[in-house]
Amino acid sequence: MQSQAGDRPFHVVSLNKFAILFFVTLGMYSLIWFYHQFEAQSRHRQTNPWWVVPQTLFNIIFFPGLCQRLAQQQQQQGVTYLWRPMLLVWVYVLAQLIAAGLSMYLRQENAANGWALLSLPILVAQFFSLYQFQLVANRVCGDVFGQSNARFSVMDNVLIVLGFVFWAGWINGLLMGPPSP
């Protein structure tokens, strides 16, 4: 099992920390999470680090490959944890596409309340996929509970504060309704 963070093929994070950052930021933490995952892969596979940013921004395209590499790593190490990588991919990709489509449609209809209510189940679907991936990644990296990355950094705390601002705006949008013409 790998002990050094630089030797690990995947980013390790405590599941509690992941859940808090994901939901407090209304899922926007997933971009940072993807960046860390692709960065760890780049270091481990010794590939061009410039690919990390495009992979992060277009994660919907690169997530299937990331899941496949995790499944291969799990199999090589003999780590036993039942999961279905392609199910995670489908759930995540469909949730992303539905979110994008609904967002565009509801903006045209000026239906902010509709988006606010429909976004929660989509957020849960996205979380489910990434959380399951993280469970396996932690096991493969020899840190089942992600204790090596359980403490909140200064940047994590900044994200939490920004997340509360997003939540306040989201709740305000629900309570105030759409702007009058």
C-alpha positions, 0 to 999 in steps of 0.5 A: 500500500502507498503511504506517501501522497505523491505515490498515490494513484488517486487523491485521498480525502476523508469521506466526511470532508468530501461530503461537507465540501460537496454539499456546502458548495452546492456541488462546485467542490467537484471541480476541485475534487476532479482537479486533485484526482487528475493531478494525482493520476498525472503524477502517478502515470508521469503524464503531461501535467498540462492535461489536468486543467482540460480534464477537470473542465471537461470531466464529463468526458474524462470521468469514464477513463478515471473510473476504468483506471481505478477499477484496474488499480483495484483489481491489480491490488486485489482490493475487494469492494463491490462497485459498478464503475460504469453505473457511476459514470452513467449516473454522473454523466446523465445528472450533468446533462440533465442539470445543463438542460434544465438550467438552460430551459428554466432560465428561458422560462425565468423559473428560478424556483423550479431550478432550485427544487429540481437541482437537489435530486441532481446534486444527490445523484452527482454526489452518489457517483463521486462518493462511491468513486472516493470510497474505492480510491481511498481503499486502493490508496491504503487509507480507507477512511481518508484520515491523511486528508481529513482536516479542513485547510484554510482553503477548505474553510474559505470554500465553506464560507463561500458555500454558505453565501451560495446557499443564502442566495439559493434560499433567497431565490426560493423565497423571493421568487422570480423577478417581476418583469 
